[in-house]
Amino acid sequence: MDDVLDQLTRDGSVPQEVYQVMRDAIQRTAAQSGKLFQPGQEAHYMALAAAMALKSTGYSIEKTKADA
C-alpha cells in the first residue's frame, strides 16, 4: 500500500500538497474519536474532513473519466 501511495505522489496523480492536506485532516479527525463521533464512524468523518480541508485550501474535486 505504501508503494502505491508513493507512486501516486511521485507521478503527480496526487500532488504532495494535496496528500499533506488530506493526511493532516485525517490525523486531526482521528484525534477526535469518541469526542465528536461514535466509535465505528471514523471513516465517514475522516472522508468528510479530507474533502472539507481540500475545499478550504482552494482545491475542487471533479470526477474524470477513468482509463479503461
C-alpha positions in Angstrom: 0.0 0.0 0.0 2.8 2.5 0.8 4.3 1.8 -2.6 1.1 2.7 -4.3 0.8 5.9 -2.3 4.4 6.8 -3.0 3.8 6.2 -6.7 0.7 8.4 -6.8 2.6 11.3 -5.3 5.7 10.7 -7.5 3.8 10.6 -10.8 1.7 13.6 -9.9 -1.6 11.9 -9.8 -1.9 13.1 -6.2 0.2 16.3 -5.7 2.2 16.3 -2.5 0.4 19.3 -1.2 -3.0 17.6 -1.7 -1.7 14.5 0.1 -0.5 16.6 3.0 -3.8 18.5 3.4 -5.7 15.2 3.4 -3.3 13.5 5.8 -3.4 16.3 8.3 -7.2 16.5 8.2 -7.4 12.7 8.8 -5.0 12.9 11.7 -6.9 15.7 13.3 -10.2 13.7 12.9 -8.6 10.6 14.3 -7.7 12.5 17.4 -11.4 13.3 18.0 -12.6 9.7 18.0 -15.1 9.3 20.8 -15.4 13.0 21.2 -17.1 14.3 18.0 -18.4 10.9 16.7 -19.1 7.4 17.9 -16.6 4.7 17.5 -17.1 2.9 14.2 -17.8 6.1 12.3 -14.2 7.1 11.8 -14.1 6.5 8.0 -17.1 8.7 7.4 -15.8 11.6 9.4 -12.3 11.2 8.0 -13.6 11.3 4.4 -15.7 14.4 5.2 -12.7 16.1 6.9 -10.4 15.5 4.0 -12.9 16.8 1.5 -13.6 19.9 3.5 -9.9 20.5 4.1 -9.2 20.4 0.3 -12.1 22.8 -0.3 -10.9 25.2 2.3 -7.4 25.3 0.7 -8.9 26.1 -2.7 -9.0 22.7 -4.3 -12.0 21.2 -6.0 -12.8 17.6 -6.6 -14.0 16.6 -10.0 -14.9 13.2 -11.5 -12.9 12.4 -14.6 -13.4 9.5 -17.0 -11.4 6.6 -15.7 -8.9 5.0 -18.1 -10.1 1.7 -19.5 
